Amino acid sequence: MAESDILRRLQVAELVQNWAVWRDAGDWDRFATCWHDDGRMMATWCQASAADFIAASQAGWARGVSILHFLGGCSVDLAGHRAIAQTKMTISQRAEVHGVLVDVVCTGRFHDFIEERDGRWGIVLRQPIYEKDRMDPVDPAAKLQLDPALLARFPEGYRHLAYLQTGIGYEVKTDMPGLKGEKVQALYAAGRSWLAGKPHGWVE
């Protein structure tokens, strides 16, 4: 592998890491530099432009919404000035559910459409893949009873995360990609189109 490709892979991986560190630290000015101006975020609770996602994150931060991200391995596919980065991640959110303080942990991947423009790598689209999740009371002795009908509204990969987010007032998208199925296969196809120099074609 050429040194230039190694450097570019490192730059893409650093971008992914900066996103998580700066977002979770509330470092909004530097967080904004992770995106291109036309960047878009597809989260369970917010599908919006990068600017609107940053504003929504700031508003949630101000009212005590607690969402943290932990990253694992990162795989980068390069094609010219474009990249697809897939990064193992865990989303951890804490809130009260039916009066009980809980932690929800959701494991999955960030699937990022990334491009180098004018010498700067930035995210054009971030679509998480939600693989599995769980909900645990912070106090192990606490009793928690979930509404099975509400829980069943959401896909298996993020149903507990969606349950919590619905309870604190968010409208949660119910057809996000999971570990298997047509939705995640369509996402992979969009990634291949992106690397081939075409519009990714990914839609909400």
Secondary structure, DSSP 8 states (H G I E B T S, - for coil): --HHHHHHHHHHHHHHHHHHHHHHTT-HHHHHTTEEEEEEEE-SS-EEEHHHHHHHHHHHHHTT-EEEEEEEEEEEEEETTEEEEEEEEEEEEEEEETTEEEEEEEEEEEEEEEEEETTEEEEEEEEEEEEEEEEEESSTT------HHHHTTS-GGGHHHHHHHHHTT----S----SSSHHHHHHHHHHHHHHTTS------
